Amino acid sequence: MDMTLALALIAAAFFLGCVVGGRSSANELAPPATPDPAALEAVRPVLANEGKLAAIKAYRDKTGTGLRDAKFAVDSLDAETK
C-alpha cells in the first residue's frame, strides 16, 4: 500500500470518528442543582456587600457544591435582587 494512501485512510478514519463520535448525548451537561434556599439567604448579604465572586465562594463553602452549581445559584439570586 502506498504511504500517501495509508495516511489518507488514517486521516479519513480520524475525521469520521470525530464527526460521528462527537454527537453522543453523554457529552451533555446535567442541569444545575436546585439552589438551597437557606444557603441563598445566608449568601445574600455577601452578594450585596462583597460582590458575586465572594458570594459564589461563600455558597460553595456553605453547601459543598461545585463551581457551576454555585454560580447558577448566585446568578439566580443576583437576578432576583435586580
C-alpha positions as a printed NumPy array, in Angstrom:
array([[  0.   ,   0.   ,   0.   ],
       [  1.289,   3.419,  -0.874],
       [  2.227,   5.638,   2.096],
       [  0.056,   8.518,   0.85 ],
       [ -2.98 ,   6.251,   0.605],
       [ -2.352,   4.894,   4.092],
       [ -2.133,   8.41 ,   5.547],
       [ -5.283,   9.443,   3.698],
       [ -7.174,   6.435,   5.11 ],
       [ -5.961,   7.197,   8.639],
       [ -7.   ,  10.855,   8.289],
       [-10.426,   9.857,   6.948],
       [-10.973,   7.389,   9.802],
       [ -9.963,  10.032,  12.356],
       [-12.3  ,  12.604,  10.797],
       [-15.235,  10.18 ,  10.742],
       [-14.567,   9.214,  14.353],
       [-14.656,  12.856,  15.408],
       [-17.81 ,  13.632,  13.457],
       [-19.788,  10.532,  14.375],
       [-18.407,  10.054,  17.886],
       [-18.794,  13.713,  18.832],
       [-22.588,  13.58 ,  18.732],
       [-23.033,  11.45 ,  21.827],
       [-25.67 ,  12.505,  24.345],
       [-23.247,  11.555,  27.124],
       [-21.374,  14.82 ,  26.446],
       [-24.359,  16.919,  27.516],
       [-24.227,  18.501,  30.959],
       [-26.84 ,  17.719,  33.544],
       [-28.989,  20.671,  34.632],
       [-27.664,  22.603,  37.623],
       [-28.779,  21.532,  41.078],
       [-31.707,  23.346,  42.686],
       [-30.338,  26.171,  44.877],
       [-30.568,  25.725,  48.652],
       [-32.905,  28.479,  49.976],
       [-31.225,  28.631,  53.402],
       [-27.792,  28.995,  51.818],
       [-29.073,  31.677,  49.462],
       [-30.367,  33.716,  52.389],
       [-27.016,  33.382,  54.131],
       [-25.196,  34.487,  50.97 ],
       [-27.498,  37.428,  50.177],
       [-25.568,  39.94 ,  52.373],
       [-22.249,  38.701,  50.973],
       [-23.511,  39.355,  47.454],
       [-24.7  ,  42.841,  48.394],
       [-21.528,  43.839,  50.257],
       [-18.662,  41.939,  48.645],
       [-19.845,  41.023,  45.148],
       [-20.557,  37.987,  43.062],
       [-17.206,  36.18 ,  43.384],
       [-17.266,  36.323,  47.167],
       [-20.89 ,  35.175,  47.146],
       [-20.055,  32.177,  44.959],
       [-17.207,  31.236,  47.291],
       [-19.443,  31.617,  50.35 ],
       [-22.173,  29.496,  48.731],
       [-19.661,  26.766,  47.901],
       [-18.268,  26.842,  51.438],
       [-21.742,  26.593,  52.943],
       [-23.155,  23.873,  50.661],
       [-20.161,  21.976,  49.299],
       [-21.465,  22.277,  45.734],
       [-19.297,  22.646,  42.671],
       [-18.444,  25.882,  40.937],
       [-21.104,  25.501,  38.236],
       [-23.962,  24.939,  40.682],
       [-22.777,  27.726,  42.98 ],
       [-22.518,  30.179,  40.084],
       [-26.017,  29.217,  38.92 ],
       [-27.418,  29.755,  42.439],
       [-25.714,  33.132,  42.93 ],
       [-26.668,  34.273,  39.424],
       [-30.302,  33.434,  40.154],
       [-30.097,  35.344,  43.446],
       [-28.458,  38.301,  41.694],
       [-31.164,  38.36 ,  39.004],
       [-33.839,  38.211,  41.692],
       [-32.444,  41.253,  43.518],
       [-32.189,  43.44 ,  40.394]])
